[in-house]
Amino acid sequence: MAAYIIFIREGEVFNPAEMQKYQQSNRDKPGDYKLKPLAVYGDMETLEGPAPDGIVILEFPNTDDAKTWYYSEDYQTAMVHRKNAADYRVILVKGL
């Protein structure tokens, strides 16, 4: 069953240099984690509640693959830059 990791950026990037390092590390070490980007900071329309600054949705074959990617050394190293760049909520959800 598919699983999704959803990144919700809660506000503007407060450290662009750190965000650039985060994005570059994701490009440099994509790995073979079976992830499929479905939405990456595309145009959005908030229908209810406060509007986020940006959203990323990644699809994985299952929750184990999603967690393998999230807890990988590659992503944990990159994540430090994301946390230094902006505030996010990160959610793992199972598909139907």
URMOFEN-V85999 format. One record per residue. N is the residue number from 0. RES is the residue in three letters. PSI is psi as a letter, one per 40 degrees, with the letter a starting at -180 (999 if undefined). Layout:
BEGIN
n=N res=RES psi=PSI
n=N res=RES psi=PSI
END
This chain:
BEGIN
n=0 res=MET psi=h
n=1 res=ALA psi=i
n=2 res=ALA psi=i
n=3 res=TYR psi=h
n=4 res=ILE psi=h
n=5 res=ILE psi=h
n=6 res=PHE psi=h
n=7 res=ILE psi=h
n=8 res=ARG psi=h
n=9 res=GLU psi=e
n=10 res=GLY psi=a
n=11 res=GLU psi=i
n=12 res=VAL psi=h
n=13 res=PHE psi=e
n=14 res=ASN psi=g
n=15 res=PRO psi=d
n=16 res=ALA psi=d
n=17 res=GLU psi=d
n=18 res=MET psi=d
n=19 res=GLN psi=d
n=20 res=LYS psi=d
n=21 res=TYR psi=d
n=22 res=GLN psi=d
n=23 res=GLN psi=d
n=24 res=SER psi=d
n=25 res=ASN psi=d
n=26 res=ARG psi=d
n=27 res=ASP psi=d
n=28 res=LYS psi=g
n=29 res=PRO psi=d
n=30 res=GLY psi=a
n=31 res=ASP psi=g
n=32 res=TYR psi=e
n=33 res=LYS psi=f
n=34 res=LEU psi=i
n=35 res=LYS psi=h
n=36 res=PRO psi=h
n=37 res=LEU psi=d
n=38 res=ALA psi=h
n=39 res=VAL psi=g
n=40 res=TYR psi=f
n=41 res=GLY psi=i
n=42 res=ASP psi=h
n=43 res=MET psi=i
n=44 res=GLU psi=h
n=45 res=THR psi=h
n=46 res=LEU psi=d
n=47 res=GLU psi=i
n=48 res=GLY psi=a
n=49 res=PRO psi=i
n=50 res=ALA psi=h
n=51 res=PRO psi=i
n=52 res=ASP psi=d
n=53 res=GLY psi=i
n=54 res=ILE psi=h
n=55 res=VAL psi=h
n=56 res=ILE psi=h
n=57 res=LEU psi=h
n=58 res=GLU psi=h
n=59 res=PHE psi=i
n=60 res=PRO psi=d
n=61 res=ASN psi=i
n=62 res=THR psi=d
n=63 res=ASP psi=d
n=64 res=ASP psi=d
n=65 res=ALA psi=d
n=66 res=LYS psi=d
n=67 res=THR psi=d
n=68 res=TRP psi=d
n=69 res=TYR psi=d
n=70 res=TYR psi=e
n=71 res=SER psi=i
n=72 res=GLU psi=d
n=73 res=ASP psi=d
n=74 res=TYR psi=d
n=75 res=GLN psi=d
n=76 res=THR psi=d
n=77 res=ALA psi=d
n=78 res=MET psi=d
n=79 res=VAL psi=d
n=80 res=HIS psi=d
n=81 res=ARG psi=d
n=82 res=LYS psi=d
n=83 res=ASN psi=e
n=84 res=ALA psi=d
n=85 res=ALA psi=i
n=86 res=ASP psi=h
n=87 res=TYR psi=i
n=88 res=ARG psi=i
n=89 res=VAL psi=h
n=90 res=ILE psi=h
n=91 res=LEU psi=h
n=92 res=VAL psi=h
n=93 res=LYS psi=i
n=94 res=GLY psi=a
n=95 res=LEU psi=999
END
